[in-house]
Amino acid sequence: MTGVISGSGQWAYVAAAYALTALLTGAVLWSSWRAMAKAERRSDALRRDRK
C-alpha cells in the first residue's frame, strides 16, 4: 500500500511525533512562564511607584 507507514518506520514516526509534541509543549510552557514573570515584575514596579 502506498502512503502507509509500516514496520519499524511506524514506531519511529510515533516516537518523533511524541518528541515534537513534548518539545513544543515545553516551549509554550517556558514562553508562558517568562511572560508571567515579566508581568509580575511590571506589577511589582507599579506597586512600588504608588507608595
MARZA-143118 format. One record per residue: residue number from 1; residue in one letter; x, y, z of N, C-alpha, C in turn. Coordinates in nm, 4 decimals. Layout:
N
{num = NUM	residuo = A	nX = X	nY = Y	nZ = Z	caX = X	caY = Y	caZ = Z	cX = X	cY = Y	cZ = Z} $
...
% end
This chain:
51
{num = 1	residuo = M	nX = 0.0830	nY = -0.1180	nZ = 0.0000	caX = 0.0000	caY = 0.0000	caZ = 0.0000	cX = 0.0878	cY = 0.1249	cZ = 0.0000} $
{num = 2	residuo = T	nX = 0.0591	nY = 0.2160	nZ = -0.0841	caX = 0.1347	caY = 0.3391	caZ = -0.0926	cX = 0.0854	cY = 0.4386	cZ = 0.0115} $
{num = 3	residuo = G	nX = 0.1794	nY = 0.5073	nZ = 0.0767	caX = 0.1422	caY = 0.6100	caZ = 0.1730	cX = 0.1176	cY = 0.5590	cZ = 0.3133} $
{num = 4	residuo = V	nX = 0.1372	nY = 0.4304	nZ = 0.3363	caX = 0.1160	caY = 0.3740	caZ = 0.4697	cX = 0.2516	cY = 0.3474	cZ = 0.5326} $
{num = 5	residuo = I	nX = 0.2706	nY = 0.3954	nZ = 0.6539	caX = 0.3946	caY = 0.3695	caZ = 0.7264	cX = 0.3809	cY = 0.2342	cZ = 0.7931} $
{num = 6	residuo = S	nX = 0.4772	nY = 0.1463	nZ = 0.7707	caX = 0.4672	caY = 0.0132	caZ = 0.8294	cX = 0.6005	cY = -0.0272	cZ = 0.8909} $
{num = 7	residuo = G	nX = 0.5968	nY = -0.1309	nZ = 0.9710	caX = 0.7179	caY = -0.1835	caZ = 1.0327	cX = 0.7738	cY = -0.0901	cZ = 1.1368} $
{num = 8	residuo = S	nX = 0.9076	nY = -0.0903	nZ = 1.1477	caX = 0.9731	caY = -0.0076	caZ = 1.2497	cX = 0.9626	cY = 0.1406	cZ = 1.2162} $
{num = 9	residuo = G	nX = 0.9406	nY = 0.1735	nZ = 1.0877	caX = 0.9224	caY = 0.3125	caZ = 1.0494	cX = 0.8011	cY = 0.3745	cZ = 1.1153} $
{num = 10	residuo = Q	nX = 0.7007	nY = 0.2931	nZ = 1.1386	caX = 0.5791	caY = 0.3406	caZ = 1.2052	cX = 0.6124	cY = 0.3883	cZ = 1.3460} $
{num = 11	residuo = W	nX = 0.6908	nY = 0.3098	nZ = 1.4193	caX = 0.7223	caY = 0.3457	caZ = 1.5571	cX = 0.8193	cY = 0.4630	cZ = 1.5641} $
{num = 12	residuo = A	nX = 0.9059	nY = 0.4743	nZ = 1.4643	caX = 0.9950	caY = 0.5905	caZ = 1.4594	cX = 0.9118	cY = 0.7171	cZ = 1.4378} $
{num = 13	residuo = Y	nX = 0.8110	nY = 0.7080	nZ = 1.3536	caX = 0.7216	caY = 0.8206	caZ = 1.3287	cX = 0.6458	cY = 0.8575	cZ = 1.4561} $
{num = 14	residuo = V	nX = 0.5955	nY = 0.7592	nZ = 1.5267	caX = 0.5213	caY = 0.7833	caZ = 1.6511	cX = 0.6136	cY = 0.8466	cZ = 1.7550} $
{num = 15	residuo = A	nX = 0.7350	nY = 0.7935	nZ = 1.7687	caX = 0.8307	caY = 0.8488	caZ = 1.8649	cX = 0.8663	cY = 0.9927	cZ = 1.8283} $
{num = 16	residuo = A	nX = 0.8855	nY = 1.0193	nZ = 1.7006	caX = 0.9176	caY = 1.1558	caZ = 1.6574	cX = 0.8007	cY = 1.2499	cZ = 1.6845} $
{num = 17	residuo = A	nX = 0.6792	nY = 1.2028	nZ = 1.6632	caX = 0.5613	caY = 1.2865	caZ = 1.6880	cX = 0.5499	cY = 1.3197	cZ = 1.8366} $
{num = 18	residuo = Y	nX = 0.5727	nY = 1.2198	nZ = 1.9237	caX = 0.5680	caY = 1.2454	caZ = 2.0678	cX = 0.6809	cY = 1.3392	cZ = 2.1104} $
{num = 19	residuo = A	nX = 0.7992	nY = 1.3208	nZ = 2.0548	caX = 0.9125	caY = 1.4074	caZ = 2.0890	cX = 0.8846	cY = 1.5506	cZ = 2.0460} $
{num = 20	residuo = L	nX = 0.8305	nY = 1.5688	nZ = 1.9271	caX = 0.7983	caY = 1.7023	caZ = 1.8790	cX = 0.6901	cY = 1.7668	cZ = 1.9655} $
{num = 21	residuo = T	nX = 0.5903	nY = 1.6885	nZ = 2.0043	caX = 0.4838	caY = 1.7396	caZ = 2.0907	cX = 0.5403	cY = 1.7822	cZ = 2.2260} $
{num = 22	residuo = A	nX = 0.6273	nY = 1.6990	nZ = 2.2828	caX = 0.6876	caY = 1.7324	caZ = 2.4124	cX = 0.7736	cY = 1.8576	cZ = 2.4006} $
{num = 23	residuo = L	nX = 0.8502	nY = 1.8672	nZ = 2.2935	caX = 0.9369	caY = 1.9837	caZ = 2.2735	cX = 0.8552	cY = 2.1117	cZ = 2.2591} $
{num = 24	residuo = L	nX = 0.7523	nY = 2.1079	nZ = 2.1777	caX = 0.6693	caY = 2.2265	caZ = 2.1573	cX = 0.5891	cY = 2.2627	cZ = 2.2820} $
{num = 25	residuo = T	nX = 0.5434	nY = 2.1627	nZ = 2.3561	caX = 0.4738	caY = 2.1890	caZ = 2.4816	cX = 0.5683	cY = 2.2572	cZ = 2.5806} $
{num = 26	residuo = G	nX = 0.6913	nY = 2.2084	nZ = 2.5875	caX = 0.7907	caY = 2.2709	caZ = 2.6731	cX = 0.8185	cY = 2.4147	cZ = 2.6327} $
{num = 27	residuo = A	nX = 0.8243	nY = 2.4397	nZ = 2.5019	caX = 0.8489	caY = 2.5754	caZ = 2.4529	cX = 0.7345	cY = 2.6691	cZ = 2.4906} $
{num = 28	residuo = V	nX = 0.6116	nY = 2.6214	nZ = 2.4801	caX = 0.4958	caY = 2.7033	caZ = 2.5174	cX = 0.4956	cY = 2.7298	cZ = 2.6680} $
{num = 29	residuo = L	nX = 0.5253	nY = 2.6284	nZ = 2.7469	caX = 0.5301	caY = 2.6465	caZ = 2.8923	cX = 0.6390	cY = 2.7455	cZ = 2.9311} $
{num = 30	residuo = W	nX = 0.7575	nY = 2.7336	nZ = 2.8710	caX = 0.8678	caY = 2.8236	caZ = 2.9007	cX = 0.8322	cY = 2.9667	cZ = 2.8624} $
{num = 31	residuo = S	nX = 0.7739	nY = 2.9828	nZ = 2.7448	caX = 0.7343	caY = 3.1159	caZ = 2.6980	cX = 0.6287	cY = 3.1770	cZ = 2.7904} $
{num = 32	residuo = S	nX = 0.5334	nY = 3.0977	nZ = 2.8315	caX = 0.4287	caY = 3.1463	caZ = 2.9221	cX = 0.4867	cY = 3.1839	cZ = 3.0571} $
{num = 33	residuo = W	nX = 0.5804	nY = 3.1037	nZ = 3.1073	caX = 0.6423	caY = 3.1328	caZ = 3.2351	cX = 0.7193	cY = 3.2639	cZ = 3.2279} $
{num = 34	residuo = R	nX = 0.7933	nY = 3.2846	nZ = 3.1181	caX = 0.8691	caY = 3.4082	caZ = 3.1009	cX = 0.7752	cY = 3.5292	cZ = 3.0953} $
{num = 35	residuo = A	nX = 0.6637	nY = 3.5167	nZ = 3.0239	caX = 0.5677	caY = 3.6275	caZ = 3.0153	cX = 0.5067	cY = 3.6562	cZ = 3.1521} $
{num = 36	residuo = M	nX = 0.4773	nY = 3.5513	nZ = 3.2290	caX = 0.4206	caY = 3.5697	caZ = 3.3620	cX = 0.5210	cY = 3.6397	cZ = 3.4536} $
{num = 37	residuo = A	nX = 0.6466	nY = 3.5981	nZ = 3.4474	caX = 0.7492	caY = 3.6595	caZ = 3.5312	cX = 0.7666	cY = 3.8072	cZ = 3.4945} $
{num = 38	residuo = K	nX = 0.7639	nY = 3.8378	nZ = 3.3670	caX = 0.7762	caY = 3.9769	caZ = 3.3232	cX = 0.6578	cY = 4.0598	cZ = 3.3726} $
{num = 39	residuo = A	nX = 0.5378	nY = 4.0041	nZ = 3.3630	caX = 0.4184	caY = 4.0754	caZ = 3.4091	cX = 0.4238	cY = 4.0978	cZ = 3.5606} $
{num = 40	residuo = E	nX = 0.4744	nY = 4.0000	nZ = 3.6353	caX = 0.4862	caY = 4.0166	caZ = 3.7801	cX = 0.5864	cY = 4.1254	cZ = 3.8143} $
{num = 41	residuo = R	nX = 0.6979	nY = 4.1313	nZ = 3.7412	caX = 0.7959	caY = 4.2379	caZ = 3.7654	cX = 0.7353	cY = 4.3745	cZ = 3.7370} $
{num = 42	residuo = R	nX = 0.6595	nY = 4.3848	nZ = 3.6293	caX = 0.5945	caY = 4.5121	caZ = 3.5965	cX = 0.4926	cY = 4.5497	cZ = 3.7037} $
{num = 43	residuo = S	nX = 0.4168	nY = 4.4526	nZ = 3.7506	caX = 0.3178	caY = 4.4777	caZ = 3.8548	cX = 0.3850	cY = 4.5233	cZ = 3.9837} $
{num = 44	residuo = D	nX = 0.4938	nY = 4.4567	nZ = 4.0210	caX = 0.5671	caY = 4.4950	caZ = 4.1420	cX = 0.6229	cY = 4.6368	cZ = 4.1276} $
{num = 45	residuo = A	nX = 0.6731	nY = 4.6694	nZ = 4.0098	caX = 0.7280	caY = 4.8035	caZ = 3.9878	cX = 0.6177	cY = 4.9095	cZ = 3.9991} $
{num = 46	residuo = L	nX = 0.5002	nY = 4.8804	nZ = 3.9471	caX = 0.3886	caY = 4.9755	caZ = 3.9580	cX = 0.3468	cY = 4.9940	cZ = 4.1024} $
{num = 47	residuo = R	nX = 0.3477	nY = 4.8862	nZ = 4.1814	caX = 0.3112	caY = 4.8963	caZ = 4.3220	cX = 0.4124	cY = 4.9801	cZ = 4.3979} $
{num = 48	residuo = R	nX = 0.5419	nY = 4.9610	nZ = 4.3667	caX = 0.6449	caY = 5.0394	caZ = 4.4338	cX = 0.6309	cY = 5.1874	cZ = 4.3989} $
{num = 49	residuo = D	nX = 0.5930	nY = 5.2163	nZ = 4.2754	caX = 0.5765	caY = 5.3562	caZ = 4.2332	cX = 0.4594	cY = 5.4243	cZ = 4.3045} $
{num = 50	residuo = R	nX = 0.3589	nY = 5.3486	nZ = 4.3429	caX = 0.2420	caY = 5.4059	caZ = 4.4089	cX = 0.2695	cY = 5.4482	cZ = 4.5516} $
{num = 51	residuo = K	nX = 0.3637	nY = 5.3809	nZ = 4.6155	caX = 0.3896	caY = 5.4067	caZ = 4.7581	cX = 0.4755	cY = 5.5274	cZ = 4.7783} $
% end
